[in-house]
């Protein structure tokens, strides 16, 4: 298709849209009737034949939308929709519109003052003379010649000193001492007030190292964590695991303590990004285990709170399209209302600001727990841990 045909198609779409839409509807309906007629000749009932023809086409409205999106000048329709949305936004927030227009007017006035200063600087004759001297050809200037220097006489290096090593004699190595047998102290026995006998293993014995006392962290205890990596809705999926570090030590009964720096393993259970500025981000995690001192403990806990940042995720071409569309509509409105170049510029700037606002309001947002972000969990049941001496 030549450029002239494309231009004619675009003009028909802009100025004779109703005629073009009616022709498109007639063409699609004629196609459906022809496809249904072919099926009816094969013995298919009329209603079923029409239904199959529509299914093959994919639906009348869907086919129309596909044709519109591929038509030359379709971007003008999108720009018009964005412009109408921007105008509605301006009508709802007149105070914001006034502030934006006033700010842009001040910016343009400041730029015009700086241009005047640059013009005055360019007319300075003394500066022009200096620039001409700096740019003059240096070929006519006397060139400097390098004078070779007389090399200094080489001094022979001093003779290397000779050293005489004394003769060494090899002494026999003494035999290693025999290891001393480890004597395990006997366990201590005490009698309680009720007459029962309590036996405690001595520190360092095999019996003491094999087991050990156990303490409990009460149910409902809150643990403050710091994420060890960045977790986002577009980089992780349901079933992904990551770790977090305990920020503060937690104490329980019988001397039980979970030290700061303990590692907590978490699993992603649900993720959902935000489709616009008002839609909520959903990020849910399940606590799997807690590890410290070379031991891992299964944990039943609930994530009470997590630091989730909203990160905008929108292609730049969409933002540029909406900003340009707002600028074009604003320039047209400024020219119609103000009838001057200044009003046209201010209208374009205000429209661009509105287009930027539209782009921000309709963008997608990803949720991210930052590296080092806060995560708070609450124990659902008591946690039994070994007490370390």
C-alpha positions as CSV (number, residue, x, y, z in Angstrom):
1,X,0.0,0.0,0.0
2,X,1.5,3.4,-1.1
3,X,1.8,6.4,1.2
4,X,-1.1,8.1,-0.6
5,X,-3.5,5.1,0.0
6,X,-2.4,5.1,3.7
7,X,-3.1,8.8,4.0
8,X,-6.5,8.4,2.3
9,X,-7.4,5.5,4.6
10,X,-6.4,7.5,7.7
11,X,-8.5,10.5,6.5
12,X,-11.5,8.3,5.9
13,X,-11.1,6.8,9.4
14,X,-10.9,10.3,11.0
15,X,-13.6,12.2,9.1
16,X,-16.0,9.4,7.9
17,X,-15.8,7.0,10.8
18,X,-19.5,6.2,10.8
19,X,-19.4,5.2,7.1
20,X,-16.2,3.1,7.6
21,X,-17.7,1.4,10.7
22,X,-20.9,0.6,8.8
23,X,-19.0,-0.8,5.8
24,X,-16.9,-3.0,8.2
25,X,-20.1,-4.3,9.9
26,X,-21.8,-5.1,6.6
27,X,-18.7,-6.9,5.4
28,X,-18.4,-9.0,8.6
29,X,-22.1,-9.9,8.6
30,X,-21.9,-10.9,4.9
31,X,-19.0,-13.2,5.7
32,X,-21.0,-14.8,8.5
33,X,-24.0,-15.3,6.3
34,X,-21.8,-16.9,3.5
35,X,-20.1,-19.2,6.0
36,X,-23.5,-20.2,7.5
37,X,-24.9,-20.8,4.0
38,X,-22.0,-23.2,3.3
39,X,-22.8,-25.2,6.4
40,X,-26.5,-25.2,5.8
41,X,-25.8,-26.7,2.4
42,X,-24.0,-29.5,4.2
43,X,-27.1,-30.3,6.3
44,X,-26.4,-28.2,9.4
45,X,-29.5,-26.4,10.9
46,X,-29.6,-22.6,10.4
47,X,-29.1,-21.6,14.0
48,X,-26.3,-24.1,14.5
49,X,-24.7,-23.0,11.2
50,X,-24.7,-19.3,12.2
51,X,-23.3,-20.2,15.6
52,X,-20.4,-22.2,14.1
53,X,-19.7,-19.3,11.6
54,X,-19.5,-16.8,14.5
55,X,-17.2,-19.2,16.5
56,X,-14.9,-19.5,13.4
57,X,-14.8,-15.7,13.1
58,X,-14.2,-15.2,16.8
59,X,-17.2,-12.9,17.3
60,X,-18.3,-9.8,15.5
61,X,-17.1,-7.3,18.1
62,X,-13.8,-9.1,18.5
63,X,-13.1,-9.1,14.8
64,X,-14.1,-5.4,14.6
65,X,-11.6,-4.5,17.4
66,X,-8.8,-6.4,15.6
67,X,-9.5,-4.5,12.3
68,X,-9.6,-1.2,14.2
69,X,-6.2,-1.9,15.9
70,X,-4.6,-2.6,12.5
71,X,-6.1,0.3,10.7
72,X,-3.9,3.3,9.8
73,X,-4.6,6.1,12.2
74,X,-5.8,3.8,15.0
75,X,-3.3,5.6,17.4
76,X,-5.3,8.8,16.9
77,X,-8.3,7.1,18.4
78,X,-6.3,6.0,21.4
79,X,-4.9,9.5,21.7
80,X,-8.4,10.9,21.7
81,X,-9.5,8.6,24.4
82,X,-6.5,9.6,26.5
83,X,-7.2,13.2,25.9
84,X,-10.8,12.9,27.0
85,X,-9.6,11.1,30.2
86,X,-7.1,13.9,30.8
87,X,-9.7,16.6,30.4
88,X,-12.0,14.8,32.9
89,X,-9.1,14.6,35.3
90,X,-8.5,18.4,34.9
91,X,-12.2,19.1,35.5
92,X,-12.2,17.1,38.7
93,X,-9.0,18.7,40.1
94,X,-9.0,22.4,39.0
95,X,-6.6,23.4,41.8
96,X,-4.0,20.9,40.6
97,X,-4.5,22.1,37.0
98,X,-4.0,25.7,38.0
99,X,-0.8,24.8,39.9
100,X,0.6,22.9,37.0
101,X,-0.1,25.6,34.4
102,X,1.3,28.3,36.7
103,X,4.5,26.3,37.3
104,X,5.0,25.7,33.6
105,X,4.4,29.3,32.8
106,X,7.2,30.3,35.3
107,X,9.5,27.8,33.8
108,X,9.0,29.1,30.3
109,X,9.5,32.7,31.4
110,X,12.8,31.7,33.1
111,X,13.9,30.0,29.9
112,X,13.2,33.1,27.8
113,X,15.3,35.3,30.2
114,X,18.2,32.9,30.0
115,X,18.0,33.0,26.2
116,X,18.3,36.8,26.3
117,X,21.4,36.6,28.4
118,X,23.0,34.1,26.0
119,X,22.2,36.6,23.1
120,X,23.9,39.5,24.9
121,X,26.9,37.3,25.6
122,X,27.2,36.3,21.9
123,X,27.4,40.0,20.9
124,X,30.4,40.7,23.1
125,X,33.1,41.9,20.6
126,X,36.0,41.3,23.0
127,X,34.9,37.7,23.5
128,X,34.6,37.1,19.8
129,X,38.2,38.4,19.3
130,X,39.5,36.0,21.9
131,X,37.7,33.1,20.2
132,X,39.2,34.0,16.8
133,X,42.7,34.1,18.3
134,X,42.1,30.7,19.9
135,X,40.9,29.2,16.7
136,X,43.7,30.6,14.5
137,X,46.0,28.2,12.6
138,X,49.1,27.3,14.6
139,X,51.1,26.3,11.6
140,X,52.6,29.8,11.3
141,X,53.9,29.7,14.9
142,X,57.5,28.7,15.5
143,X,57.8,25.1,16.4
144,X,59.9,23.9,19.3
145,X,62.6,21.3,18.7
146,X,63.5,18.6,21.2
147,X,67.2,18.5,22.1
148,X,68.5,15.0,22.8
149,X,70.2,14.6,26.2
150,X,73.6,13.1,26.6
151,X,73.3,9.6,28.1
152,X,75.1,9.2,31.4
153,X,77.9,6.7,31.7
154,X,76.8,3.3,32.8
155,X,78.2,2.3,36.2
156,X,79.0,-1.4,36.4
157,X,77.0,-3.2,39.2
158,X,79.0,-4.1,42.3
159,X,80.1,-7.8,42.6
160,X,77.6,-10.0,44.4
161,X,78.9,-10.9,47.9
162,X,79.7,-14.5,48.5
163,X,78.4,-16.1,51.6
164,X,79.5,-19.4,53.1
165,X,76.9,-21.5,54.7
166,X,78.0,-23.4,57.9
167,X,77.6,-27.1,57.8
168,X,74.4,-28.3,59.4
169,X,73.9,-31.5,61.2
170,X,70.7,-33.4,61.3
171,X,69.4,-34.1,64.9
172,X,67.0,-37.0,65.5
173,X,63.4,-35.9,66.2
174,X,62.1,-36.8,69.7
175,X,59.3,-39.3,69.8
176,X,55.9,-37.7,70.2
177,X,54.4,-37.9,73.7
178,X,51.8,-40.5,74.4
179,X,48.3,-39.2,74.6
180,X,46.9,-39.1,78.1
181,X,43.7,-41.0,78.7
182,X,40.6,-38.8,79.1
183,X,39.1,-39.2,82.4
184,X,35.4,-38.5,82.5
185,X,34.2,-37.3,85.8
186,X,31.4,-39.3,87.4
187,X,27.9,-37.8,87.3
188,X,26.8,-35.8,90.3
189,X,23.8,-37.1,92.4
190,X,21.6,-34.9,94.5
191,X,18.6,-35.7,96.7
192,X,15.5,-33.5,96.4
193,X,13.3,-32.4,99.3
194,X,10.7,-35.0,98.5
195,X,13.3,-37.8,98.7
196,X,13.8,-38.3,94.9
197,X,17.4,-38.8,93.6
198,X,18.4,-36.5,90.7
199,X,21.5,-37.4,88.6
200,X,23.1,-34.8,86.4
201,X,25.7,-35.6,83.8
202,X,29.0,-33.7,84.2
203,X,29.8,-31.0,81.6
204,X,31.8,-32.3,78.6
205,X,30.7,-36.0,79.0
206,X,29.3,-37.9,76.1
207,X,25.9,-38.2,77.8
208,X,25.7,-34.5,78.2
209,X,26.6,-33.8,74.6
210,X,24.2,-36.4,73.2
211,X,21.1,-34.8,74.6
212,X,20.8,-31.5,76.5
213,X,18.0,-29.5,78.2
214,X,15.1,-28.2,76.1
215,X,13.4,-24.9,76.5
216,X,10.2,-23.4,75.0
217,X,9.4,-20.2,73.1
218,X,5.8,-19.4,74.0
219,X,3.0,-19.3,71.4
220,X,2.1,-15.8,70.3
221,X,5.8,-14.6,70.5
222,X,6.6,-12.1,67.7
223,X,9.9,-12.5,65.8
224,X,11.3,-9.5,63.8
225,X,13.1,-10.6,60.6
226,X,15.1,-9.0,57.8
227,X,14.8,-10.4,54.3
228,X,18.1,-11.8,52.8
229,X,17.0,-11.0,49.2
230,X,14.6,-9.0,47.1
231,X,11.3,-10.8,46.6
232,X,9.0,-9.4,43.9
233,X,5.7,-10.4,42.2
234,X,7.4,-10.6,38.8
235,X,10.6,-12.3,39.9
236,X,9.2,-15.1,42.1
237,X,6.3,-17.5,41.9
238,X,4.1,-19.5,44.2
239,X,6.3,-22.2,45.7
240,X,9.5,-20.2,45.7
241,X,11.5,-20.1,48.9
242,X,13.8,-17.5,50.4
243,X,15.4,-16.8,53.8
244,X,15.3,-14.0,56.4
245,X,17.5,-13.3,59.4
246,X,16.3,-12.8,62.9
247,X,17.0,-9.1,63.9
248,X,16.7,-9.4,67.7
249,X,17.2,-12.3,70.1
250,X,14.1,-14.0,71.5
251,X,14.0,-15.6,75.0
252,X,11.6,-18.2,76.4
253,X,11.2,-20.4,79.4
254,X,13.9,-22.6,81.1
255,X,16.6,-20.4,79.6
256,X,15.7,-21.0,76.0
257,X,17.1,-18.3,73.6
258,X,17.0,-17.9,69.9
259,X,20.0,-15.7,69.1
260,X,20.0,-12.8,66.7
261,X,21.2,-13.9,63.2
262,X,19.2,-17.1,63.2
263,X,17.9,-18.0,59.7
264,X,14.2,-18.4,59.0
265,X,13.1,-20.2,55.8
266,X,9.9,-18.9,54.1
267,X,7.8,-20.0,51.1
268,X,5.7,-17.9,48.7
269,X,2.1,-19.0,48.8
270,X,0.3,-16.2,46.9
271,X,1.4,-13.3,44.6
272,X,-0.7,-10.7,42.8
273,X,0.5,-7.4,41.2
274,X,-1.5,-4.2,41.1
275,X,-3.3,-3.4,37.8
276,X,-3.6,0.4,38.5
277,X,-2.9,3.0,41.2
278,X,-5.8,1.9,43.4
279,X,-5.6,-1.9,43.1
280,X,-4.0,-3.8,46.0
281,X,-0.9,-5.9,45.9
282,X,-1.1,-9.4,47.4
283,X,2.0,-11.1,48.8
284,X,1.6,-14.0,51.2
285,X,4.3,-16.2,52.7
286,X,4.4,-19.4,54.9
287,X,7.1,-19.9,57.6
288,X,8.8,-23.3,57.1
289,X,11.7,-23.6,59.5
290,X,14.2,-21.9,61.8
291,X,17.9,-22.7,61.9
292,X,20.7,-21.8,64.3
293,X,23.6,-23.5,66.1
294,X,23.7,-26.2,63.5
295,X,20.1,-27.3,64.2
296,X,16.9,-26.8,62.3
297,X,13.5,-26.6,63.9
298,X,10.1,-26.8,62.2
299,X,8.0,-23.7,62.9
300,X,4.3,-23.1,62.9
301,X,3.9,-19.3,62.5
302,X,2.0,-16.7,60.7
303,X,3.4,-13.7,58.8
304,X,1.8,-10.7,60.6
305,X,3.4,-7.9,58.6
306,X,5.9,-7.4,55.7
307,X,7.5,-4.3,54.1
308,X,6.2,-4.3,50.5
309,X,7.2,-1.5,48.1
310,X,5.1,-0.6,45.0
311,X,7.3,-0.6,41.9
312,X,5.8,0.8,38.7
313,X,5.8,-1.6,35.8
314,X,4.7,0.1,32.5
315,X,6.3,0.1,29.1
316,X,7.9,3.5,28.3
317,X,6.2,3.7,24.8
318,X,2.8,3.7,26.5
319,X,3.8,6.6,28.8
320,X,5.2,8.6,25.9
321,X,2.1,8.0,23.9
322,X,-0.1,9.3,26.7
323,X,2.1,12.3,27.4
324,X,2.3,13.2,23.7
325,X,-1.4,12.8,23.3
326,X,-2.1,15.1,26.3
327,X,0.4,17.7,24.9
328,X,-1.3,17.7,21.5
329,X,-4.8,18.1,22.9
330,X,-3.6,20.8,25.3
331,X,-1.9,22.7,22.5
332,X,-5.1,22.6,20.4
333,X,-7.2,23.8,23.4
334,X,-4.6,26.6,24.1
335,X,-4.7,27.8,20.6
336,X,-8.5,27.8,20.4
337,X,-9.0,29.5,23.8
338,X,-6.0,31.9,23.9
339,X,-5.4,32.4,20.2
340,X,-1.6,33.1,20.8
341,X,1.6,31.1,20.7
342,X,2.1,31.5,24.4
343,X,-1.3,30.1,25.3
344,X,-0.6,27.2,22.8
345,X,2.7,26.4,24.6
346,X,1.1,26.6,28.1
347,X,-1.8,24.4,26.9
348,X,0.6,21.8,25.5
349,X,2.6,21.8,28.7
350,X,-0.6,21.4,30.8
351,X,-1.8,18.6,28.5
352,X,1.5,16.8,28.8
353,X,1.3,17.0,32.6
354,X,-2.2,15.6,32.4
355,X,-1.0,12.8,30.1
356,X,1.7,12.0,32.6
357,X,-1.0,11.9,35.3
358,X,-3.1,9.5,33.2
359,X,0.0,7.3,32.6
360,X,0.7,7.1,36.4
361,X,-3.0,6.4,37.2
362,X,-3.3,3.5,34.7
363,X,0.1,1.8,35.1
364,X,0.7,-1.6,36.6
365,X,2.6,-1.9,39.9
366,X,4.7,-4.8,41.1
367,X,5.1,-5.6,44.8
368,X,8.6,-6.1,46.2
369,X,9.9,-7.0,49.6
370,X,13.3,-5.2,49.5
371,X,16.6,-6.8,50.4
372,X,16.8,-6.2,54.2
373,X,13.0,-5.4,54.3
374,X,11.1,-6.0,57.6
375,X,9.1,-9.1,58.0
376,X,7.2,-9.8,61.3
377,X,6.0,-13.4,62.2
378,X,4.0,-14.7,65.2
379,X,4.3,-18.2,66.6
380,X,1.1,-20.2,66.3
381,X,2.3,-22.9,68.8
382,X,5.2,-23.2,71.3
383,X,8.6,-23.8,69.8
384,X,10.8,-26.4,71.5
385,X,14.5,-25.6,71.2
386,X,17.7,-27.0,72.7
387,X,19.3,-24.9,75.4
388,X,23.0,-24.2,74.6
389,X,25.4,-23.7,77.5
